[in-house]
Amino acid sequence: MKQIVKIIRKVDIEKQYKHILQLEIDYELSSLFSAMNEQNEGEIEKSKKRLAEIREELEGLHAYA
């Protein structure tokens, strides 16, 4: 029984983490859009780098499709 509870908790934690990463994607896309409108190359690269990191994290969770 303990193993089942442990598995369920792990799944719940992964779902929450995926949700947080989705929120981070939304934020970074918004930041990227603003940086592109301002033609701020430094911020554009920063946002693109963070988006790539988030994508890798999602792929690691088998959540990216």
C-alpha positions in Angstrom: 0.0 0.0 0.0 2.8 2.4 0.8 4.3 1.9 -2.7 1.0 2.9 -4.3 0.7 6.0 -2.2 4.3 6.8 -3.1 3.6 6.4 -6.8 0.5 8.5 -6.6 2.4 11.3 -4.8 5.2 11.2 -7.4 2.6 11.5 -10.3 1.0 14.4 -8.5 4.3 16.1 -8.0 5.2 15.6 -11.7 1.8 17.1 -12.8 2.4 20.1 -10.6 5.9 20.5 -12.0 4.6 20.3 -15.6 2.0 22.9 -14.8 4.7 25.2 -13.3 6.9 24.7 -16.4 3.9 25.6 -18.6 3.4 28.8 -16.7 7.1 29.6 -17.1 6.8 29.0 -20.9 3.9 31.5 -21.0 6.0 34.0 -19.1 9.1 33.6 -21.2 7.1 33.8 -24.5 5.6 37.1 -23.2 9.1 38.3 -22.3 10.4 37.2 -25.7 7.6 39.1 -27.5 8.3 42.3 -25.5 12.0 42.0 -26.2 11.4 41.5 -29.9 9.2 44.5 -30.0 11.9 46.5 -28.3 14.6 44.9 -30.4 16.5 44.1 -27.3 18.9 41.4 -28.5 20.2 40.6 -25.0 16.7 39.9 -23.6 15.8 38.0 -26.8 18.7 35.6 -26.3 18.0 35.3 -22.5 14.4 34.3 -23.2 15.3 31.9 -26.0 17.9 30.2 -23.7 15.4 29.8 -20.9 12.7 28.4 -23.3 15.2 25.8 -24.5 16.0 24.9 -20.9 12.3 24.5 -20.1 11.8 22.4 -23.2 14.6 20.1 -22.1 13.0 19.7 -18.7 9.7 18.8 -20.2 11.3 16.3 -22.5 12.9 14.8 -19.5 9.5 14.3 -18.0 8.1 12.9 -21.2 5.6 15.7 -21.4 6.7 17.5 -24.5 4.8 16.5 -27.6 
